[in-house]
Amino acid sequence: MREFIPPAARFADLPTPFALHRGGTLTGARIAYETVGRLGPERDNAVLILTGLSPDAHAASHPADATPGWWETMVGPGRFIDTDRWYVICLNSLGSCKGSTGPASPDPATGRPYGPAFPELSMEDIADAAAHTVRALGIEQLACLIGTSMGGMSALSLLARHPGLAHGHINICGAARALPFAIAIRSLQREAIRCDPHYNGGWYDEQLYPRRGMFTARKLGMITYRSATEWDSRFGRTRIAPGHRTTDDGPFGHEFQVEDYLERHARRFADRFDPNSYLFLSRCMDRFDLGESCATTTDEALSRLDVEKALVMGVRSDVLFPLPQQRQIADGLAAGGTDVAFAELDSPQGHDAFLTDTARFGTHVAKFLAEL
Amino acid sequence: MREFIPPAARFADLPTPFALHRGGTLTGARIAYETVGRLGPERDNAVLILTGLSPDAHAASHPADATPGWWETMVGPGRFIDTDRWYVICLNSLGSCKGSTGPASPDPATGRPYGPAFPELSMEDIADAAAHTVRALGIEQLACLIGTSMGGMSALSLLARHPGLAHGHINICGAARALPFAIAIRSLQREAIRCDPHYNGGWYDEQLYPRRGMFTARKLGMITYRSATEWDSRFGRTRIAPGHRTTDDGPFGHEFQVEDYLERHARRFADRFDPNSYLFLSRCMDRFDLGESCATTTDEALSRLDVEKALVMGVRSDVLFPLPQQRQIADGLAAGGTDVAFAELDSPQGHDAFLTDTARFGTHVAKFLAEL
């Protein structure tokens, strides 16, 4: 079990004990965050980014860490989220392994990592920890709360649980609840990790590590993050060049470029993400339903959210967070009186489009922020 | 390694040696088939069905085996493929484990199953073995050759390699070549089986059997055979009823009905299909490209096929054999002068629609056959 903390991460301490939504508490928990830009004297220019399952808090480069962040083309001086104007906070979700407290962090009670003994985590906890971090930074209201993918879920939960904390909201490829296709995919990803003999009930170590299970989980992720159309034009039926295989040459070994592409990505990911963190966050997403969380229907819960203006975006080729889910968010918010802009994008990159097709997304984001 | 031979299967012997497309030969190989209806005195009413990866030759009930077949609502007296008029032959693909020679069959050289030592199998071999079976039944020309899913691939290969053997052709949810999205899915399925420690390089037995790998492969299959829309309405976010879980109740155990549905299907499948057969057939599909097979482009190869009339059908919600692939077949055949009807269906059941939504498919099939 290992944490992967970006070099410029800063930390906000959560209150001790930090009570979790499904019971259980955390002691001495913290949230890793980074900021780009400057908080104005009125403290009214803060933009918070809540991430998908895997990214860390390093969304973009800044003086303390000049390496490109995971949303580098989106965030920065003069970029779509212009840090000359906005004070951008990106935080690592509670339960992750990139600096915020999660299963790979030491349990103060034992001095060893929590591992599978980490308490049951919910989207509501991720939202509460984020809200606490915002307040700990001395910010009473965010100019805008941005959530991408899983971050779209935790953002909605934050809006529901901390009314008034955000003036504007941008929900990108998010969902107000998990539906069975995505649940099935994630269930299979978790099974691949859990059933790897090296998982050992969650008590693996660096030597005996469920690497194979992580490979399968990540490959399945990649398959659902992208689109068939994009891969047709990118890989077609091209074979792996002789001598370039990463794996064994057995009778059923890899032969096509697309197989090699998945293998290389999976290897990188498996070495940079804690398997228990993956399981906890993945499970969180399945269990999330803003309606259940607010003891009402999903639509009703959306309509009750207290936010002035919102931009909701989705992509036609996204199979994991399909477009009707973003339409549900937009319609629900509008029904409650929020001034909603809805953008349905044509990117061929599937769910990952918000990471790769920032030109298309960014135009909408910049326009929305400019009009806030 | 086990074969699963339907009780009423009959067998056609392939010539010995039977030379395979990629080298290697089979000795004493055979093809399992069943027939429904009667061959007319002119021997001109034969319809051959080539199946997807998993079905056996028992497409429909008949006097020798009254149990419902895998296409029961489609084939029979007075049904869409009317066995009062047509002599319907369904055969089990070479390489399968349902009566035709495959990795689970005994290798005459050793008396033990071939296992992973089965020679490299290609779609071309499946097609040649089918053509041989048709001729062994005393049929010079099929009235119609029907191929579904993988059978749509082997049917195209048969048309290319045995010109004149079919007068009409129905291609259902098929493809003229494998594309990277489907290759990636199948590669991951094969990996799940190969990496199960019980796979043991293909030399498993009933005690040490790669059951876990087969579960994952099948679940991933189910996910891609169906559609998100169908599952939303069928399962929603319904939980598994207390006491109905099929698996352990560990912290990441199954919770939603969709997970239980997949588990039950996967268990049934894993006990009824030979893992090596699965690997060989799956690999066959990835490698298939009618263009490569005919040393030209896919479109050109399609246009050269010698068939008078064709019906090509696909489903909008199919992600595994997406609609543009059926359009390619229809356009290619039409470019070569075949009289082509193309039907784009709206079934929500995804790739599996041809098995479940036979009412919609059957109408087109019956009309096409009536006009032959």
Interface residues (C-beta under 8 A of the other chain):
Chain A: P116 E120 R177 A178 L179 P180 F181 A182 I183 A184 I185 S187 L188 R190 E191 A192 R194 C195 P197 G201 R212 F215 T216 K219 L220 M222 I223 S227 A228 W231 D232 R234 F235 G236 R237 G250 P251 F252 H254 E255 F256 Q257 V258 E259 L262 L279 R283 D286 R287 D289 E292 V319 P322
Chain B: P116 E120 R177 A178 L179 P180 F181 A182 I183 A184 I185 S187 L188 R190 E191 A192 R194 C195 P197 G201 R212 F215 T216 K219 L220 M222 I223 S227 A228 W231 D232 R234 F235 G236 R237 G250 P251 F252 H254 E255 F256 Q257 V258 E259 L262 L279 R283 D286 R287 D289 E292 V319 P322
